[in-house]
Amino acid sequence: MGKVGIIGVGQSAFVRQYPGSIRELAFEGFKNAMKDARMTVKDVDASVVCSAPEYDKQRSPAGVFAEYLGLNPQPTFYVESLCSSSSMGLRLAYSLVRSGLHDVVAVIGFQKMSEISSSESQERMGRGADIQWESPFGTMMPAYYAMYARAHMDAYGTTPEDLALIRVKSATYGQLNDLAVYRKPVTFEMFSDPDHRMAAPVASPLRVGDCCANADGSSCIIVANEEKAKAFCPKPVWILGLGAASTSVNLAGRDLFTGLTVAQEAARQAYAMAGIGPGDIDVAEVHDCFTIAELMAYENLGFAKPGQGKELIRSKETYKEGTIPVNVDGGLLSKGHPIGATGGSQIRTIVLQLRGEAGAIQVKDPEIGLVHNIGGVGLYGNVTILGR
């Protein structure tokens, strides 16, 4: 059925508390993507709405958005895979277009996490684990990733200082991203100052500076078949590879020393579909909900061998000028993490990079980019490979 391309990308500012409704929030990302794609709502055949419903007060937001955005009577779909929802939404959109069922599909990710309190948010995140066997015992996202961090440290000699270097990189680029929640500089010395907030313990060995923040935000990706992509867009970005995987909900069914197996499997599928390997990636966006998550991603994606991811950040190879730039938009650690919008934001960054439109964070002449988006504590994994 020909190639499938991305012809429009958009994102709202990610903020701690959005003042409007969820439909207004969704419109922020949608209007930017439609403007970028140079099209009207009549050109969109279908929409895919993505979020984690436990944070939504509105049941079936897809129907609400379709009405508000002028996308009736076109069909609308709803996709949920926790934090990787909008990457999974892109996978669905690709399938709908590649099959010939639709020509143009809008993937709209959103989350207004400020509608509930911080404690309620943490409780709902805990319920992303098995509500029978794990979450009743008080497990929370920082604690889960702290176990992965401890395992990595025990196996490979990784240190808290290595994790701090990842946050310093994130803040270096977060200051340049006017859509990010956190735009302040972070220095390595902050982590060694016991009185500094960045060094405050959350779940050992993770500190405040190792954790991303909740946020409200939306994103939108416009996907089209080859004919429409070339007609509407002077610089379409093509979807070269898609990978997706799942694993045991309970950590008792996993080996913490291997990192996130869903990322490994999703990457294997995406590389095979694209016909490339890790060495062909010019720029990447990885799911850095915690600093250890970015470090594991280096290894799970094949950018470094197991245990050697720390050498990439120590030598600044994942900075903009390095051999494999990663999260040069600040990542989740700086942008914030509006769950359903996160994958779309990552995809937007890579699309702008491949079009040469990333401004101050532009990597030199990238041809192939990768997006790594994880749902829950490694429950779902999505890897997307895009090319010029």
HURA-V179918 format. One record per residue. N is the residue number from 1. RES is the residue in one small letter. PHI is phi in whole degrees, 0 to 359 (* if undefined). OMEGA is omega in degrees with one decimal (999 if undefined). Layout:
# HURA-V179918
n res phi omega
N RES PHI OMEGA
N RES PHI OMEGA
This chain:
# HURA-V179918
n res phi omega
1 m * 179.5
2 g 87 -177.2
3 k 284 175.3
4 v 240 -175.8
5 g 237 172.0
6 i 258 -174.6
7 i 245 178.6
8 g 204 177.7
9 v 224 178.5
10 g 206 -179.7
11 q 205 169.8
12 s 281 165.2
13 a 295 173.8
14 f 271 -173.6
15 v 228 180.0
16 r 284 -179.2
17 q 211 178.9
18 y 282 -172.6
19 p 280 -175.4
20 g 261 -179.7
21 s 276 179.5
22 i 293 179.5
23 r 290 175.9
24 e 292 178.0
25 l 297 178.8
26 a 298 -179.7
27 f 299 -178.4
28 e 302 179.1
29 g 288 -176.7
30 f 296 -177.2
31 k 297 179.6
32 n 292 179.3
33 a 292 -180.0
34 m 294 176.1
35 k 296 179.2
36 d 296 -178.3
37 a 277 179.2
38 r 60 -179.0
39 m 221 177.6
40 t 246 -178.2
41 v 297 179.6
42 k 292 -179.8
43 d 275 -176.7
44 v 267 -176.3
45 d 278 -175.8
46 a 199 177.1
47 s 230 175.8
48 v 235 -179.4
49 v 255 -171.0
50 c 230 173.4
51 s 195 172.8
52 a 259 -166.3
53 p 293 -179.4
54 e 293 177.1
55 y 263 -175.4
56 d 269 172.7
57 k 279 179.6
58 q 273 172.1
59 r 285 177.9
60 s 50 -178.3
61 p 296 -179.1
62 a 301 179.5
63 g 294 179.1
64 v 295 -178.7
65 f 291 -179.6
66 a 302 178.1
67 e 294 -174.0
68 y 293 -176.1
69 l 271 178.1
70 g 78 -176.5
71 l 256 170.1
72 n 271 7.0
73 p 263 -179.9
74 q 299 178.7
75 p 291 175.7
76 t 229 -177.2
77 f 237 177.2
78 y 237 -176.4
79 v 234 177.3
80 e 221 168.2
81 s 215 -179.9
82 l 55 -172.1
83 c 289 180.0
84 s 258 -172.8
85 s 302 -175.4
86 s 282 169.5
87 s 289 175.1
88 m 293 175.3
89 g 297 176.3
90 l 296 178.0
91 r 299 177.8
92 l 295 -179.7
93 a 299 176.7
94 y 303 -178.7
95 s 295 -179.8
96 l 295 -179.1
97 v 282 -178.0
98 r 297 179.7
99 s 288 -176.5
100 g 90 -179.3
101 l 291 177.6
102 h 224 178.8
103 d 266 -176.4
104 v 224 -178.5
105 v 229 175.6
106 a 261 177.0
107 v 255 -173.9
108 i 247 176.7
109 g 253 179.7
110 f 204 167.1
111 q 196 173.0
112 k 247 -172.4
113 m 285 -179.2
114 s 285 178.1
115 e 291 175.9
116 i 234 -177.3
117 s 286 179.4
118 s 299 179.8
119 s 294 176.4
120 e 295 178.9
121 s 298 179.4
122 q 298 179.4
123 e 296 179.4
124 r 291 175.4
125 m 297 177.2
126 g 299 179.5
127 r 284 169.9
128 g 291 171.9
129 a 271 -177.9
130 d 293 -175.9
131 i 286 176.2
132 q 267 -169.6
133 w 249 -176.2
134 e 235 -171.9
135 s 299 176.9
136 p 298 -178.3
137 f 268 172.1
138 g 90 179.8
139 t 292 179.5
140 m 229 -177.0
141 m 305 179.6
142 p 301 -179.3
143 a 294 178.3
144 y 299 -178.4
145 y 290 174.5
146 a 296 176.9
147 m 295 176.2
148 y 296 179.0
149 a 297 -179.9
150 r 297 178.8
151 a 296 -180.0
152 h 295 178.8
153 m 294 -179.5
154 d 293 -176.1
155 a 279 -168.6
156 y 234 179.0
157 g 77 174.7
158 t 297 -175.7
159 t 239 172.7
160 p 302 178.3
161 e 294 176.4
162 d 297 178.8
163 l 294 178.4
164 a 298 179.2
165 l 298 178.1
166 i 293 178.9
167 r 293 177.2
168 v 298 176.6
169 k 298 179.6
170 s 305 -178.1
171 a 291 177.0
172 t 304 -178.2
173 y 266 176.8
174 g 299 178.1
175 q 296 -178.2
176 l 266 -175.4
177 n 257 -176.0
178 d 284 175.7
179 l 258 -176.5
180 a 274 175.2
181 v 291 -172.6
182 y 254 -176.1
183 r 238 -179.9
184 k 257 176.7
185 p 291 174.5
186 v 233 179.9
187 t 252 179.1
188 f 299 -177.0
189 e 294 179.3
190 m 300 -177.0
191 f 283 178.8
192 s 262 178.6
193 d 263 -175.5
194 p 298 179.7
195 d 267 -179.0
196 h 273 -177.3
197 r 300 -179.4
198 m 300 -176.8
199 a 269 -177.5
200 a 294 -176.9
201 p 290 173.8
202 v 243 174.0
203 a 210 -172.1
204 s 308 8.8
205 p 267 -177.6
206 l 278 178.5
207 r 244 179.9
208 v 307 -178.6
209 g 293 179.0
210 d 272 -171.3
211 c 244 174.1
212 c 278 -178.7
213 a 254 170.1
214 n 296 179.2
215 a 203 169.8
216 d 258 178.4
217 g 181 176.9
218 s 219 175.9
219 s 216 178.7
220 c 210 177.8
221 i 235 177.7
222 i 257 -175.2
223 v 248 -176.9
224 a 216 173.9
225 n 288 -171.5
226 e 299 -178.6
227 e 297 -180.0
228 k 293 -178.9
229 a 301 -179.0
230 k 288 -179.6
231 a 287 -174.7
232 f 267 -165.3
233 c 238 177.5
234 p 288 -178.9
235 k 226 177.6
236 p 295 174.4
237 v 251 -170.6
238 w 266 175.7
239 i 277 -175.2
240 l 267 -176.1
241 g 207 177.7
242 l 226 175.5
243 g 224 178.5
244 a 212 -178.6
245 a 206 175.0
246 s 221 179.0
247 t 208 179.9
248 s 304 175.9
249 v 295 -176.8
250 n 280 178.7
251 l 294 176.5
252 a 297 178.9
253 g 266 -176.6
254 r 235 171.4
255 d 255 -175.4
256 l 294 -175.6
257 f 278 -179.7
258 t 260 -176.6
259 g 77 -178.3
260 l 265 -175.7
261 t 295 178.5
262 v 295 178.0
263 a 290 178.8
264 q 298 -177.9
265 e 290 178.8
266 a 298 178.3
267 a 294 178.7
268 r 302 179.5
269 q 296 -176.6
270 a 294 177.6
271 y 299 -178.9
272 a 295 180.0
273 m 295 -179.2
274 a 279 -178.7
275 g 72 -178.7
276 i 225 175.9
277 g 229 -178.4
278 p 304 -178.4
279 g 291 -179.9
280 d 270 -177.8
281 i 281 -178.5
282 d 264 -179.0
283 v 203 -175.9
284 a 221 169.0
285 e 243 -179.7
286 v 239 -172.7
287 h 278 -176.2
288 d 256 175.9
289 c 301 172.2
290 f 224 -178.5
291 t 302 -180.0
292 i 296 179.7
293 a 295 177.5
294 e 293 -179.8
295 l 298 178.1
296 m 296 -179.9
297 a 298 177.4
298 y 308 -175.3
299 e 277 -178.7
300 n 294 179.9
301 l 270 178.1
302 g 88 176.7
303 f 288 177.4
304 a 213 176.0
305 k 286 179.2
306 p 308 179.2
307 g 88 -176.3
308 q 255 177.8
309 g 300 -179.4
310 k 298 179.4
311 e 291 178.6
312 l 294 -178.5
313 i 283 178.0
314 r 297 -178.1
315 s 266 179.2
316 k 62 178.3
317 e 288 178.2
318 t 262 170.5
319 y 282 -175.2
320 k 303 -177.5
321 e 269 -175.9
322 g 278 -177.6
323 t 286 177.7
324 i 218 -179.8
325 p 299 -177.8
326 v 230 174.5
327 n 56 179.9
328 v 278 169.0
329 d 261 -178.9
330 g 101 179.0
331 g 63 178.1
332 l 296 -177.7
333 l 300 177.5
334 s 256 -176.0
335 k 290 -168.5
336 g 94 -170.9
337 h 225 171.2
338 p 280 -157.8
339 i 317 -176.2
340 g 290 -177.8
341 a 264 -170.1
342 t 296 -178.7
343 g 300 178.1
344 g 297 176.9
345 s 295 177.7
346 q 298 179.7
347 i 297 178.3
348 r 304 -179.3
349 t 301 -178.4
350 i 292 176.8
351 v 300 178.7
352 l 297 177.2
353 q 299 -176.7
354 l 289 175.8
355 r 274 -178.7
356 g 73 -174.6
357 e 241 -174.7
358 a 269 174.3
359 g 64 -174.1
360 a 294 -179.0
361 i 256 -176.5
362 q 295 172.7
363 v 279 -175.3
364 k 287 170.6
365 d 49 177.8
366 p 285 176.8
367 e 248 -178.3
368 i 227 178.7
369 g 234 -177.0
370 l 230 174.1
371 v 239 180.0
372 h 241 -173.5
373 n 229 -174.2
374 i 250 176.2
375 g 252 -178.6
376 g 68 177.7
377 v 271 -179.7
378 g 70 177.8
379 l 285 178.0
380 y 239 176.8
381 g 226 175.7
382 n 230 173.6
383 v 233 -178.3
384 t 239 177.5
385 i 246 -176.7
386 l 239 -179.9
387 g 220 178.6
388 r 291 999
